[in-house]
Amino acid sequence: MNPSSSLFIVGPTGAGKTSVGRRLAVHYGLPFIDLDQEIERHTGVDVNTVFDIEGEVGFRQRESALLDECTRCSHVVLATGAGAVLDPQNRRHLVERGFVVWLQTSIDQQLERLERDTRRPLLAGADRLARLQLMAQVRAPLYRDIADIAVPGEHGTVSTASERCIALIDSHWLRHPLPSVSQNA
């Protein structure tokens, strides 16, 4: 949504949503929320354990409930999980309640960035390439449909990626100002 008071970051696994999101929050002077970390905080266990106990369906239900709650907050930067866009209601909340930034990345970049990562339950197993290709095929059109801007993935540092994001955001985001504090004497 433009204008908006909040930035919502979407994109595939390994795109840098959390790392870039933290830098955007600092730059814009907004609190940062990582949706997966919120799930862990609310459940008291890591995402893998939620998947083990409740399966993907249970995880997605928790994710949707917290996404609804977090997108109701104004003046925040929210990094979603890569699969949050699978639910139509989640997509609606993202579009209606914030400015959506799609961090793009190639499958080759994902493979490189996630080479040693064992924390992502949907990437468990032998053929990560096939899993990432399937996820991209399903999710890329959803990211495209809800994004206010798309930030091309390029090799480089988090700092460089953040600077690219800020340049694009600044040229497209009609930011609602922070509420002013009343000065009553």
SVG drawing of the C-alpha trace seen along z (x, -y; Angstrom):
<svg xmlns="http://www.w3.org/2000/svg" viewBox="-8 -24 38 61">
<polyline fill="none" stroke="black" stroke-width="0.4" points="0.0,0.0 1.3,-3.4 1.2,-5.6 2.0,-3.5 3.8,-3.8 5.4,-0.3 7.8,1.7 7.1,5.4 9.9,7.4 9.1,10.6 11.3,12.9 12.7,16.3 14.8,18.2 18.3,16.8 17.4,13.4 18.6,11.5 15.2,10.4 16.4,10.4 19.8,8.9 18.6,6.2 15.5,5.6 17.5,4.8 19.5,2.2 16.4,0.7 14.9,0.4 17.9,-1.5 18.0,-3.7 14.3,-4.7 14.3,-4.8 11.7,-2.0 11.4,1.1 12.3,4.4 10.3,7.5 11.3,10.9 8.3,13.1 10.1,16.4 11.7,15.0 8.3,13.9 7.0,17.5 10.0,18.8 9.4,16.2 5.7,17.1 6.2,20.8 9.4,21.0 11.0,23.3 12.8,22.9 11.0,23.1 12.3,26.6 10.7,27.9 7.4,26.3 7.6,28.1 8.5,31.4 5.6,31.2 2.9,29.5 4.0,30.0 3.9,27.3 0.2,26.8 0.5,26.0 3.5,23.7 1.6,21.9 -1.4,21.3 0.9,19.8 2.6,17.8 -0.7,16.4 -1.9,15.4 1.3,13.6 1.5,12.0 -2.0,10.6 -0.9,9.2 2.4,7.8 1.0,6.1 -1.5,4.3 1.5,2.5 2.3,-0.8 5.7,-2.3 7.6,1.0 9.9,3.0 8.7,6.6 10.7,9.4 8.3,12.2 9.1,15.9 9.6,16.9 6.4,18.9 4.2,16.4 2.9,15.3 1.3,18.8 -1.8,17.8 -4.1,15.4 -5.2,13.7 -1.5,13.1 -1.0,11.5 -4.0,9.3 -2.7,8.2 0.7,7.3 -0.8,5.4 -3.4,3.5 -1.3,2.6 2.2,1.8 4.7,1.0 5.9,4.4 9.5,4.8 10.4,7.9 14.1,9.0 14.9,11.0 17.7,13.6 18.7,16.3 18.6,20.0 22.4,20.1 22.7,17.4 20.3,19.2 22.4,22.4 25.6,20.5 24.1,18.6 22.3,21.7 25.1,24.2 25.7,24.8 22.3,23.8 20.5,26.6 17.9,24.5 15.3,24.4 12.9,27.4 11.7,27.1 15.3,27.5 16.0,30.6 16.8,33.6 19.1,34.3 18.0,32.2 18.0,28.6 18.2,27.4 14.9,29.1 13.2,27.8 14.4,24.3 13.3,24.5 9.8,25.7 9.5,23.0 10.5,20.3 8.0,21.5 5.2,21.3 6.2,18.3 7.8,15.8 4.4,15.0 3.0,14.3 5.8,12.0 5.4,10.2 1.7,9.7 2.0,8.1 5.3,6.1 5.3,2.4 8.9,2.6 11.3,5.4 15.0,5.2 17.1,7.3 19.4,9.7 23.1,9.2 26.2,10.6 27.6,8.3 27.5,7.4 24.5,6.8 25.5,3.2 25.4,2.9 22.1,4.7 20.7,2.4 21.9,-0.7 20.2,0.5 17.0,1.1 17.1,-2.3 17.6,-4.0 14.6,-2.2 12.4,-2.6 13.2,-6.4 12.1,-6.9 8.8,-5.0 7.6,-4.9 5.2,-7.5 5.8,-7.2 3.3,-8.2 5.1,-10.4 5.7,-9.1 3.0,-10.4 4.1,-13.6 4.3,-13.7 2.0,-16.3 3.8,-18.9 1.3,-19.6 2.6,-21.8"/>
</svg>
